[in-house]
Structures are given as structure tokens and as C-alpha cells.
């Protein structure tokens, strides 16, 4: 065959081998899909069980519960996801109990809300179950666009075996049903959640006392939980947190007097201040900050590193920063 024909046939053979298809990609080199983040509850940071949805058609329901001996026994506290203790008049306290993952059918005694509750409730975009409030407080709560349900509303009833005003109870399933908007949604995380590995460099603290003036809440770390040694809750129905977060807050005059003429304090859960995180029988000293009443709280260690709360149930103590009206002590 002439040399020119040989060369031409080689060129045509080379052209005929390109059929326009790209070589198959090497599947082994393709990046693996990112694993799905586990669904967690917003008020505890705990993972939901298989098949559970953390996006519900009801908001967080914050219930105001009396915390005096007259309220004993408190009912339904053990079903709460998170509890905040706040100062009220006379140096005693009241509880703001948060419910989302569970809705007990019987909870109380229900008492009135305070302006302090705006900074407590609004970060969770929650609603309040309350016996009512002073006119000034109602105006401020409504101005903050917080919905509340009170006596006469769905689920509220009086237990005639108890003495008024410590006999108002409610069924949170009925309250939550009234608050539904037809849209399943997960509220934002209430605290900066972390793991056990995130809690480091703590100092021994097997007991602590949060003093509010006329009332002191005492805690002992026992069996992996914190036990309130002067709880008003019914036996077997006590809230036993995995962690206690102490937030030192400024107190001002709420601008009115209670029916007995007492000064009504307002706790300002906004701004910044000192914080203490108690967990696993230890304490880490740090700081807290919150830009707006509706903002989530940020926590930092004493050296400025982010401070995360191990996932679990938490009791928050909003203790006055004024040494004359509040203090926190702890021991080994």
C-alpha cells in the first residue's frame, strides 16, 4: 500500500474512535453525602427518638407556677423541659416552667406573670399560661407580642380541695391546642447546646444555694442529677436537672405595687453579666450576654471562649446581682 494511503487510514481510524461520549466518572472519587444532623429538642438539646418530630404545631408553653410553701405540692413540674426561677415581691420566687416535648394534662398552681417574663419567654417565641397580671404588665406583654392564656381560657380550672389563690390549674394540651397555627415548626435553641466533652476545667461544686432575699433554693448533686432539697413539688414529680445555670441580673422597680403595697421587682434578662454553669458536680465561671429581650443568651468562659451547656434538662436561676438581694454560694 502506498505510504500516503497508510497515513490517511491511520488518521481516519483515530477520528472514528471518538463517539462523542465522555469517559465514565470514577464513582469512588465522588464525595460522600454529608450525614444528616440528628433532630434535637430546642429546650434540652437532646436528640429526638426515632420517629419523633421536633417540629410541632404548637409553640413552647411557659407556665407560671407558684414557688411558695402555700403551693405545695406543685404538680406537673417533672414534665417540664426547662425551668427558670425569678424573683417576685417580698424576696420570694416564682417559676417559669417551659413545656414543648411533653404537655401534662394537670399542672399548677398557676399564678400571675411579671414584666420579667418578657425576656424569659420571648427568645423561645412562646406563649404564657398564667392567672393574669397587673394592667401595666399586661400592656407590656402585649407590646412584646407575647400571647397569653389565663383563667377562663381553654384548660383552666379550680381545684376546690385547695385554698385560693393556690388552686388554679390548667391542662396544657388544651392550652397548646388553642395556640396552634396550622404550621409545624421547631423553635430556636434556647441555650447554646453542647456535649459532655465541651464541659471542661470545672471546679468541685457538689452543692449550691441561690439566695433571692427571703428565699433560698438549695441544690445537691446526687446520682448524676441536681436535687432541690427544699422543693415544693410533689414527691416523684420534681424537676431534676442535669445542669444549673446561674445568671446574675439587674433588678429595678417594675413601676407599681402589689395589692399588699410591696415593691414589685423586675429582673432584666438582657445586657450582660456574670454566669456560673453547674454540671456533673462541678462549676465553670463565666459571663452571659443578650443583646435584646428576644435574643438567645450567649455564654462565655472567664477567658472568653464559648461556653456550651451539655444537652439535658436545665434549671436557670436569675439571681439579683445586688448583694443585698441575692447571692450564690457553693461547696464541694
Number of C-alpha atoms within 10 A of each C-alpha: 5 6 7 8 10 10 10 10 11 11 11 10 10 9 10 9 8 9 7 6 6 7 6 6 8 7 8 7 7 8 7 8 6 6 6 6 7 11 17 20 23 24 26 22 22 18 16 14 11 8 6 11 15 19 17 16 15 23 22 24 28 27 31 27 30 23 23 16 12 16 22 17 18 25 23 22 27 19 19 25 25 23 24 22 24 26 28 20 17 15 18 18 22 20 24 26 25 26 23 24 19 12 21 17 14 17 21 25 29 29 26 18 26 26 21 21 23 24 20 26 25 19 19 24 17 22 23 26 31 26 23 19 16 15 10 13 21 17 13 14 23 12 10 14 13 17 14 22 21 20 18 9 14 18 21 23 16 17 15 10 7 14 12 13 14 21 18 23 24 27 18 24 18 16 24 22 14 14 20 13 11 9 10 14 14 20 20 13 17 21 21 18 19 16 13 12 8 13 19 12 11 15 14 16 19 19 21 23 16 21 24 28 18 13 16 18 17 19 21 18 23 13 9 13 19 26 19 20 10 11 19 20 21 15 10 10 15 20 25 21 22 22 25 25 19 24 24 25 25 19 19 13 11 16 11 15 14 11 7 7 9 12 17 20 24 22 26 21 27 20 14 19 17 18 24 22 25 29 27 21 23 21 24 22 18 21 23 22 19 17 13 14 20 18 17 21 20 17 26 19 19 15 9 10 10 15 23 20 26 24 22 19 21 27 22 19 25 25 26 27 19 13 12 10 15 21 17 20 11 17 13 11
